[in-house]
Amino acid sequence: MEKEETKVETVASEVKEAKPAASNREGSKKGGERRSAGKNMAQRRPVEKLYEERIIKIRRVCKTTKGGRHMRFSALVAIGDGKGKYGFGTGKSAEVPEAIKKALDSAKTNLLRLPLVKNDSIPHSVVGKFGATSVFLKPAPAGTGVIAGGPVRAILELAGVKNIYSKVYGSRNPVNIIKATVNGLSLLKSYTALNKLKNSKEG
């Protein structure tokens, strides 16, 4: 009888020792599931866009060959961060989404910087030219807004300009207008550069 009682006691002790081990395994499984769920939630979080995008023009392009007409689409896109960085790009493809994607990739590889002043305008007047198109840009006081239309407004707003006057002369081709605007913005100089030029001329 004593031997049987000792056997029962040893079996009970073994069962008690085994239970915590099983519970630890279950806890580790739950912890792993929670971690994996946390990682999935982190992956699902939306990524903030560095640049705002705007489609300026999408047009259909036809190429006639011996085999017939080949239809493609051309996209003109502008991007900017609203703090002085801006860019534009063009892309062609058989489908519109692919053409837009190519244009965005081109715009991101050709970013430029604009010197902004306190009232979110440009430092001085300038005329940009490309082909048969000329774009006149003039700084405006705070509260004026962006007095521009079409491609000029798109590129200026994306660059972060909020007060400006503009006028387009010559060809109204959207690509020419964009390139003329970018040419004018690239000619702008900051106040420090202007002061250096004035001092060098006076000296």
Phi, psi and omega in degrees: 000319180296319180298318180297318179298318179296322178297316179300317180297317180295320179297317180297318179296321178297321179296318179298320180290327182287327183299311179300324180297317179295319180295324178296320178297315179299319180296320179294323177297314180297320179297319178296320178296319179296318180296316180296322178295320179296320178296318179297319178296320179295324179289329182281346181298134182292137179274132181290136179282132178284328184232143174274140184246147178214128178274121183268316184206136171233123180228156181267134181242133179245137176234120182266125178231184178297326180282351180127198181268135177251116181270132176221168179238140178245131182241138175243121187230144175238145178227160178188159180258000180074008182232019178117344179266135180206167178187167178216161180201160177235153179208147179234142177195168178287340179236148184297312181302321180292322178296319179295319180298317179296320179296320178295318178298319178295320180293321182291335179273350181234061181273144179235164180239141182245130177282107179268151176253183189301320182272025179055048178228185179267157185292326184204170179287151181202154177237121177258141182229142171205120182060233181265015183246137173232138180236121179263128180236133183223134179295149181229153179291164181299138180097354181286317184091182180266102179268087181198164181224157174062226184298327181296315179299317182300309184291325180289316180295320179292330179284342178107008178281130182242346181221112183194150171254146177209157178209135180256133177238144176089219184298141180256019177296127184303320180294317178297319181296314179300313183293324177292320178296315179295323177298318178294317180294328179288340179275351181291146178235146180288168180299323180295318178294321178295318179296322178296318179296319179296317180295321179293324178291318179293323179290000000 
